[in-house]
Amino acid sequence: MATRHLIEKGHKRFLHVGHIFRDTVVQRMDGMKHALNEAGIAFDQQRDFLDTGSADLTSYDAAGAIQRMLDEKRFDHTAIVCASDTLAMGTIQALISAGLRVPDDVSVIGFDDLPFSAHCEVPLTTMHIERGEMGRIGIKMLVEQMTGKLVSKSRVGMTMSLVERMSVAAPPPEHR
């Protein structure tokens, strides 16, 4: 959903910021790849995936990884999908520190819709997850596991929605 939103804005050069330590985070990148594939946009994991190298999903990890990418002149993306709002916050901080404008030069989307997301330097467009629903399902599954009714691993789909704020715009004219 996040990637499709950026595609609709006209973006063609994407970066995913995340890690490979947790299945749900990898699934977020897989969703991005799927949306890009549907749109006929190539995804090169070596070029278009920035692994922060940490399972912590901290803004510090993202800022450092983005800064290294910028220093190494490997950054030419106009749209970034981050696996969490904290990674998005660090990404935006690094981009602004490097003199790039969010969203005028680079659009950024987070994931989680954490309370601070609306109050960042650039209010963050993000994917909202129903945390109350997640908690209820988790407690139900825990009770089922404790009573022997749930004996195998289960996958649960969560309701998500896009929360549009100020961190996304059309790409700069030279990249359309």
C-alpha positions in Angstrom: 0.0 0.0 0.0 2.8 2.4 0.9 4.8 1.6 -2.3 1.7 1.9 -4.5 1.0 5.3 -3.0 4.5 6.4 -4.0 4.1 4.9 -7.5 0.9 6.9 -7.9 2.8 10.0 -7.0 5.2 9.2 -9.9 8.2 7.7 -8.2 10.4 5.1 -10.0 13.5 4.9 -7.9 12.9 3.2 -4.5 14.9 2.3 -1.5 13.7 0.0 1.3 15.3 0.7 4.8 15.0 -2.3 7.2 16.8 -5.4 8.2 16.6 -9.2 7.8 16.3 -10.3 11.4 12.5 -10.5 11.7 9.9 -12.1 9.4 7.4 -9.3 9.6 10.1 -6.8 8.6 11.2 -8.9 5.6 7.5 -9.2 4.6 7.3 -5.4 4.4 10.1 -5.5 1.9 8.5 -8.3 0.0 5.3 -6.2 -0.2 7.3 -3.4 -1.7 8.9 -5.7 -4.2 5.5 -7.1 -5.2 4.1 -3.6 -5.8 7.1 -2.6 -7.8 6.9 -5.7 -9.9 3.2 -5.1 -10.6 4.1 -1.6 -11.8 7.0 -2.9 -14.0 9.6 -1.2 -11.8 12.8 -3.2 -11.2 14.1 -3.9 -7.7 17.7 -4.7 -7.3 18.3 -5.9 -3.7 21.9 -4.8 -3.7 21.0 -1.3 -4.8 17.5 -0.8 -3.4 17.6 -2.4 0.0 19.5 -0.8 2.8 20.0 -3.2 5.7 20.6 -1.2 8.9 22.5 -4.2 10.3 20.6 -4.2 13.5 17.3 -5.8 14.6 16.6 -2.8 16.9 14.8 -0.6 14.3 16.3 2.6 15.8 16.5 6.0 14.2 20.3 6.0 15.0 20.8 2.8 12.9 18.9 4.3 9.9 20.6 7.6 10.1 24.1 6.0 10.1 23.2 3.6 7.2 21.7 6.4 5.1 24.8 8.7 5.8 27.1 5.9 4.7 25.1 5.5 1.5 25.3 9.2 0.8 29.0 9.4 1.6 29.7 6.5 -0.8 27.6 8.3 -3.5 25.3 5.3 -3.7 22.1 7.2 -3.1 20.0 8.2 -6.1 16.5 7.3 -4.9 13.5 9.6 -4.8 11.3 7.4 -2.6 12.1 5.5 0.6 9.9 3.0 2.3 11.1 2.3 5.9 10.2 -0.8 7.9 9.3 1.4 10.9 8.6 4.9 11.9 11.8 5.1 13.9 13.8 4.1 10.9 11.9 6.7 8.9 12.7 9.4 11.5 16.5 8.6 11.3 16.3 8.5 7.5 14.7 11.9 7.4 17.3 13.3 9.8 20.2 12.0 7.7 18.7 13.3 4.5 18.1 16.8 5.9 21.6 16.8 7.4 22.9 16.1 3.9 21.0 19.1 2.5 18.2 17.1 0.9 14.6 18.2 1.3 11.9 15.9 2.4 9.6 15.5 0.5 10.8 17.9 -2.3 13.9 15.8 -3.1 13.0 12.5 -1.4 9.7 11.1 -0.2 9.7 8.9 3.0 7.1 6.6 4.3 7.2 4.8 7.7 5.3 1.9 9.2 3.5 1.7 12.6 2.0 5.2 13.0 3.7 5.7 16.3 2.4 8.8 18.3 5.6 10.9 17.5 5.1 10.4 13.7 2.7 13.3 13.4 5.2 15.6 15.3 8.5 14.9 13.5 10.4 17.7 11.8 8.5 16.6 8.7 5.3 15.0 9.8 5.6 11.4 8.6 3.3 9.6 6.2 3.0 6.1 7.6 1.2 2.8 7.7 -1.3 2.5 10.6 -1.7 -0.8 12.3 -4.6 -1.4 14.7 -2.6 -2.0 17.8 -5.7 -2.7 19.9 -6.7 -5.4 17.5 -3.1 -6.8 17.6 -3.2 -6.9 21.4 -6.6 -8.7 21.5 -5.5 -11.3 19.0 -2.2 -11.8 20.9 -4.0 -12.4 24.2 -6.5 -14.7 22.6 -3.7 -16.8 21.1 -1.8 -16.8 24.4 -4.9 -18.1 26.2 -5.4 -20.7 23.5 -1.8 -21.8 23.7 -2.0 -22.1 27.5 -5.2 -24.2 27.3 -3.8 -26.5 24.6 -6.1 -25.2 21.9 -3.3 -23.6 19.9 -0.5 -26.0 19.3 1.1 -24.7 16.1 2.4 -21.5 14.7 -0.3 -19.2 13.3 -0.1 -16.3 10.9 -2.6 -13.4 11.5 -3.3 -10.6 9.0 -3.8 -7.2 10.5 -5.9 -4.2 9.3 -3.7 -1.4 7.9 -4.3 2.0 6.4 -2.2 4.7 5.0 -1.9 7.9 7.1 -1.0 10.8 4.8 1.1 13.6 6.3 3.8 15.8 4.9 6.7 13.4 4.0 5.5 12.4 0.5 5.3 14.4 -2.7 5.8 13.8 -6.4 9.5 13.3 -7.3 11.5 16.3 -8.5 10.8 17.1 -12.2 14.1 15.7 -13.4 13.2 12.3 -12.0 9.7 11.9 -13.4 
